[in-house]
Structure formats: structure tokens, C-alpha cells
Amino acid sequence: MKKIILLLFICLKSEAQIQFWNTNASSKMPLFEVEWNKKTTIYTKVGKETKPMYVFNKTPVQTLNSDGKTKYQMTVENSDNIAKRIFEISYTHYRQTNIYLGYIKTTFVYHDKRPTKIVEEKFETLKNS
């Protein structure tokens, strides 16, 4: 009985995590990861390696739950001496097929004379654990 209670406690305590891979293999933003109720991490390619670049201590919140799908969204910002980056992150869970599809729209507002740049990326589920 103690083992069952301990196992149940460990299962409930563990954080769910979902990873999304970019549908464009040549993208500089190959992966993003959501640890529910904890953080969202956006990875970038540095040479041939994939490394975490932006970590936000929040996760997308549910904005829609109907027609067999649940949608989550959030907007976060990051700024440095070069640019202000606005990330619009969303993903949708399609319950009938148990598939997740993700999307990130990044707006780069440069501090110099360069024009504002918008990059849109689409993602598919890597794994749901």
C-alpha cells in the first residue's frame, strides 16, 4: 500500500512536458518546449548544435476549449541592446487525434535604423510525456 501511495505521489508531482519541432528543417528556431505551469523554452541553432536561447517563467494559458480542440496562447518579450523581441506563442491540442500543433510569431523591433522584422514558425509535437 505504501508503494502505491508513493508511486501515485511521484506521478502527480512530476511536471508534464511537451516539445515541438519546427516543420522547416532549416529554421534557426528548431524547437520549443513547454513545462506546464513552470516555464517555456525556445531553442536556437548555434552551428550544428541546438541550445536553449530564451527561457520564460510562464506557460501559455488556455484561451479556447471547443470543437474537439484546446488552444493555449501567450505573448512574452525579450530585449537587449540590439532589438526588442516579441514572441507570440500558441499551440493547439486536437483531442480526437491527440496531436499538438504549435506556432510562434516573433517580431524584431531593432533599436537602430533597420526595419521591423516578423518571423513566423510552425511546429509539430515531438513527444508528450
MIDOSE-1310 file (N, C-alpha, C; in nm, 2 decimals, decimal comma, always signed):
residues 129
mkki	+0,08/-0,12/+0,00/+0,00/+0,00/+0,00/+0,09/+0,13/+0,00; +0,20/+0,12/+0,08/+0,29/+0,24/+0,08/+0,35/+0,26/-0,05; +0,38/+0,16/-0,13/+0,44/+0,17/-0,26/+0,34/+0,23/-0,36; +0,22/+0,20/-0,35/+0,12/+0,25/-0,44/+0,10/+0,40/-0,41
illl	+0,10/+0,44/-0,28/+0,08/+0,58/-0,25/+0,20/+0,66/-0,29; +0,32/+0,60/-0,27/+0,45/+0,67/-0,31/+0,45/+0,69/-0,46; +0,41/+0,58/-0,54/+0,41/+0,59/-0,68/+0,31/+0,69/-0,73; +0,19/+0,70/-0,67/+0,09/+0,79/-0,71/+0,14/+0,94/-0,68
ficl	+0,21/+0,96/-0,57/+0,26/+1,09/-0,53/+0,36/+1,13/-0,63; +0,45/+1,04/-0,67/+0,56/+1,08/-0,77/+0,49/+1,11/-0,91; +0,40/+1,03/-0,95/+0,33/+1,06/-1,08/+0,26/+1,19/-1,08; +0,19/+1,23/-0,97/+0,12/+1,35/-0,96/+0,21/+1,47/-0,95
ksea	+0,33/+1,45/-0,89/+0,42/+1,56/-0,86/+0,50/+1,59/-0,99; +0,52/+1,49/-1,08/+0,61/+1,52/-1,19/+0,54/+1,62/-1,29; +0,61/+1,71/-1,35/+0,56/+1,81/-1,44/+0,54/+1,75/-1,58; +0,43/+1,78/-1,64/+0,41/+1,74/-1,78/+0,50/+1,83/-1,87
qiqf	+0,55/+1,77/-1,97/+0,63/+1,84/-2,06/+0,59/+1,81/-2,21; +0,59/+1,91/-2,29/+0,56/+1,88/-2,43/+0,67/+1,96/-2,52; +0,72/+1,89/-2,62/+0,82/+1,95/-2,71/+0,76/+1,96/-2,85; +0,80/+2,07/-2,92/+0,75/+2,09/-3,05/+0,88/+2,11/-3,14
wntn	+0,88/+2,04/-3,26/+0,98/+2,06/-3,36/+0,93/+2,14/-3,47; +1,02/+2,22/-3,53/+0,98/+2,31/-3,64/+0,96/+2,23/-3,76; +0,86/+2,26/-3,84/+0,83/+2,19/-3,96/+0,92/+2,23/-4,07; +1,00/+2,33/-4,06/+1,10/+2,38/-4,15/+1,24/+2,33/-4,09
assk	+1,30/+2,23/-4,15/+1,42/+2,18/-4,10/+1,54/+2,27/-4,10; +1,53/+2,38/-4,19/+1,65/+2,47/-4,20/+1,63/+2,59/-4,11; +1,52/+2,60/-4,03/+1,50/+2,71/-3,94/+1,60/+2,73/-3,83; +1,63/+2,85/-3,79/+1,72/+2,88/-3,68/+1,65/+2,86/-3,55
mplf	+1,52/+2,83/-3,55/+1,44/+2,81/-3,42/+1,38/+2,67/-3,44; +1,46/+2,56/-3,41/+1,42/+2,43/-3,44/+1,32/+2,37/-3,34; +1,31/+2,42/-3,22/+1,24/+2,35/-3,11/+1,19/+2,46/-3,01; +1,07/+2,43/-2,95/+1,03/+2,50/-2,83/+0,97/+2,40/-2,74
evew	+0,98/+2,42/-2,61/+0,94/+2,33/-2,51/+0,85/+2,40/-2,40; +0,75/+2,33/-2,36/+0,66/+2,39/-2,25/+0,66/+2,29/-2,14; +0,70/+2,33/-2,02/+0,68/+2,26/-1,90/+0,56/+2,32/-1,83; +0,45/+2,25/-1,83/+0,32/+2,31/-1,78/+0,33/+2,36/-1,64
nkkt	+0,28/+2,48/-1,63/+0,28/+2,56/-1,50/+0,42/+2,59/-1,45; +0,52/+2,59/-1,54/+0,65/+2,61/-1,49/+0,72/+2,71/-1,59; +0,76/+2,67/-1,71/+0,83/+2,76/-1,80/+0,82/+2,72/-1,94; +0,85/+2,81/-2,03/+0,86/+2,79/-2,18/+1,00/+2,82/-2,22
tiyt	+1,06/+2,73/-2,30/+1,19/+2,75/-2,35/+1,19/+2,74/-2,50; +1,26/+2,84/-2,56/+1,28/+2,85/-2,71/+1,42/+2,82/-2,74; +1,45/+2,72/-2,83/+1,58/+2,68/-2,86/+1,62/+2,74/-3,00; +1,75/+2,77/-3,02/+1,80/+2,81/-3,14/+1,92/+2,73/-3,19
kvgk	+1,95/+2,73/-3,32/+2,07/+2,66/-3,37/+2,19/+2,75/-3,36; +2,29/+2,69/-3,30/+2,42/+2,76/-3,29/+2,52/+2,66/-3,36; +2,56/+2,69/-3,48/+2,63/+2,60/-3,56/+2,55/+2,48/-3,59; +2,60/+2,36/-3,55/+2,52/+2,24/-3,56/+2,45/+2,19/-3,44
etkp	+2,46/+2,27/-3,33/+2,40/+2,24/-3,20/+2,27/+2,31/-3,18; +2,18/+2,25/-3,10/+2,06/+2,32/-3,06/+2,07/+2,35/-2,91; +2,06/+2,48/-2,88/+2,08/+2,53/-2,75/+1,96/+2,61/-2,70; +1,93/+2,61/-2,57/+1,82/+2,70/-2,52/+1,86/+2,84/-2,53
myvf	+1,78/+2,93/-2,59/+1,81/+3,07/-2,61/+1,73/+3,16/-2,52; +1,60/+3,13/-2,51/+1,51/+3,22/-2,44/+1,43/+3,13/-2,34; +1,43/+3,16/-2,21/+1,35/+3,09/-2,11/+1,26/+3,19/-2,05; +1,13/+3,16/-2,05/+1,03/+3,24/-1,99/+0,96/+3,16/-1,87
nktp	+0,95/+3,22/-1,76/+0,90/+3,15/-1,64/+0,75/+3,16/-1,64; +0,69/+3,13/-1,75/+0,54/+3,12/-1,76/+0,51/+3,03/-1,88; +0,38/+2,99/-1,88/+0,34/+2,90/-1,99/+0,21/+2,96/-2,05; +0,19/+2,92/-2,18/+0,06/+2,96/-2,24/-0,06/+2,92/-2,16
vqtl	-0,16/+3,01/-2,16/-0,28/+2,98/-2,09/-0,39/+2,94/-2,19; -0,49/+2,86/-2,14/-0,59/+2,81/-2,22/-0,69/+2,93/-2,26; -0,71/+2,94/-2,40/-0,79/+3,05/-2,45/-0,92/+3,00/-2,52; -0,92/+2,87/-2,55/-1,03/+2,81/-2,63/-1,04/+2,66/-2,59
nsdg	-1,16/+2,62/-2,57/-1,19/+2,47/-2,55/-1,32/+2,44/-2,61; -1,32/+2,41/-2,74/-1,44/+2,37/-2,80/-1,41/+2,29/-2,93; -1,51/+2,23/-2,99/-1,50/+2,16/-3,12/-1,38/+2,06/-3,12; -1,36/+2,00/-3,01/-1,26/+1,89/-3,00/-1,11/+1,94/-3,00
ktky	-1,10/+2,07/-2,97/-0,96/+2,12/-2,96/-0,95/+2,22/-2,84; -0,83/+2,23/-2,79/-0,80/+2,32/-2,68/-0,68/+2,41/-2,73; -0,69/+2,54/-2,72/-0,59/+2,63/-2,76/-0,53/+2,70/-2,65; -0,39/+2,72/-2,65/-0,32/+2,79/-2,55/-0,24/+2,90/-2,61
qmtv	-0,23/+3,01/-2,55/-0,16/+3,13/-2,60/-0,09/+3,21/-2,50; +0,02/+3,28/-2,54/+0,08/+3,38/-2,45/+0,17/+3,47/-2,54; +0,20/+3,59/-2,49/+0,29/+3,68/-2,55/+0,39/+3,72/-2,45; +0,52/+3,71/-2,49/+0,63/+3,74/-2,40/+0,73/+3,83/-2,48
ensd	+0,81/+3,90/-2,40/+0,91/+3,99/-2,46/+1,05/+3,97/-2,41; +1,15/+4,00/-2,49/+1,29/+3,99/-2,45/+1,36/+4,11/-2,52; +1,44/+4,18/-2,45/+1,51/+4,30/-2,51/+1,65/+4,30/-2,47; +1,74/+4,35/-2,56/+1,88/+4,37/-2,54/+1,92/+4,50/-2,61
niak	+2,05/+4,52/-2,63/+2,10/+4,64/-2,69/+2,07/+4,64/-2,84; +2,04/+4,53/-2,90/+2,02/+4,52/-3,05/+1,87/+4,54/-3,08; +1,78/+4,46/-3,01/+1,64/+4,47/-3,05/+1,55/+4,43/-2,94; +1,43/+4,46/-2,95/+1,32/+4,41/-2,87/+1,25/+4,30/-2,94
rife	+1,24/+4,18/-2,88/+1,18/+4,07/-2,95/+1,04/+4,04/-2,88; +0,94/+4,03/-2,96/+0,81/+4,00/-2,90/+0,77/+3,86/-2,96; +0,75/+3,76/-2,87/+0,71/+3,63/-2,91/+0,57/+3,60/-2,88; +0,49/+3,57/-2,98/+0,35/+3,53/-2,97/+0,35/+3,38/-2,98
isyt	+0,34/+3,31/-2,87/+0,35/+3,16/-2,87/+0,21/+3,10/-2,85; +0,17/+3,00/-2,94/+0,05/+2,93/-2,92/+0,06/+2,79/-2,96; -0,02/+2,71/-2,91/-0,03/+2,57/-2,95/-0,17/+2,52/-2,93; -0,21/+2,42/-3,01/-0,35/+2,37/-3,01/-0,34/+2,22/-2,99
hyrq	-0,42/+2,16/-2,90/-0,43/+2,02/-2,88/-0,56/+1,97/-2,95; -0,54/+1,88/-3,04/-0,66/+1,82/-3,11/-0,69/+1,69/-3,04; -0,80/+1,69/-2,96/-0,83/+1,58/-2,88/-0,86/+1,45/-2,95; -0,93/+1,46/-3,06/-0,97/+1,34/-3,14/-0,85/+1,26/-3,18
tniy	-0,74/+1,33/-3,23/-0,62/+1,26/-3,27/-0,51/+1,26/-3,17; -0,52/+1,34/-3,06/-0,42/+1,36/-2,96/-0,29/+1,41/-3,02; -0,31/+1,51/-3,11/-0,20/+1,58/-3,18/-0,19/+1,72/-3,13; -0,07/+1,77/-3,11/-0,04/+1,91/-3,08/+0,03/+1,98/-3,19
lgyi	-0,02/+2,10/-3,23/+0,05/+2,18/-3,33/+0,08/+2,32/-3,27; +0,20/+2,36/-3,29/+0,25/+2,49/-3,23/+0,28/+2,60/-3,33; +0,29/+2,72/-3,28/+0,31/+2,83/-3,37/+0,38/+2,94/-3,29; +0,48/+3,00/-3,35/+0,55/+3,12/-3,28/+0,56/+3,23/-3,39
kttf	+0,51/+3,35/-3,35/+0,53/+3,47/-3,43/+0,63/+3,55/-3,36; +0,75/+3,58/-3,41/+0,85/+3,67/-3,35/+0,86/+3,80/-3,42; +0,84/+3,91/-3,35/+0,86/+4,04/-3,41/+0,99/+4,10/-3,35; +1,08/+4,14/-3,44/+1,20/+4,20/-3,40/+1,19/+4,35/-3,43
vyhd	+1,20/+4,43/-3,32/+1,19/+4,58/-3,33/+1,33/+4,62/-3,30; +1,41/+4,66/-3,40/+1,55/+4,69/-3,39/+1,56/+4,84/-3,33; +1,67/+4,86/-3,25/+1,69/+4,99/-3,19/+1,76/+5,08/-3,29; +1,82/+5,03/-3,40/+1,89/+5,11/-3,50/+1,79/+5,14/-3,61
krpt	+1,84/+5,17/-3,73/+1,75/+5,21/-3,84/+1,69/+5,09/-3,92; +1,73/+4,97/-3,88/+1,67/+4,86/-3,96/+1,52/+4,85/-3,94; +1,45/+4,80/-4,04/+1,31/+4,79/-4,03/+1,27/+4,67/-3,94; +1,15/+4,68/-3,89/+1,10/+4,58/-3,80/+1,08/+4,45/-3,89
kive	+1,12/+4,34/-3,83/+1,12/+4,21/-3,90/+1,02/+4,11/-3,82; +0,94/+4,04/-3,90/+0,85/+3,94/-3,84/+0,88/+3,80/-3,90; +0,89/+3,71/-3,81/+0,92/+3,57/-3,85/+0,81/+3,48/-3,79; +0,75/+3,40/-3,87/+0,65/+3,30/-3,83/+0,70/+3,16/-3,85
ekfe	+0,68/+3,08/-3,74/+0,73/+2,94/-3,74/+0,62/+2,85/-3,70; +0,61/+2,73/-3,77/+0,51/+2,63/-3,74/+0,58/+2,51/-3,68; +0,52/+2,44/-3,58/+0,58/+2,33/-3,51/+0,48/+2,21/-3,50; +0,54/+2,09/-3,49/+0,46/+1,97/-3,46/+0,51/+1,91/-3,33
tlkn	+0,43/+1,82/-3,27/+0,47/+1,76/-3,15/+0,59/+1,66/-3,17; +0,68/+1,67/-3,08/+0,79/+1,57/-3,07/+0,75/+1,46/-2,98; +0,71/+1,49/-2,86/+0,66/+1,39/-2,76/+0,58/+1,46/-2,66; +0,49/+1,38/-2,60/+0,41/+1,43/-2,49/+0,43/+1,33/-2,37
s	+0,50/+1,37/-2,27/+0,53/+1,28/-2,16/+0,47/+1,33/-2,03
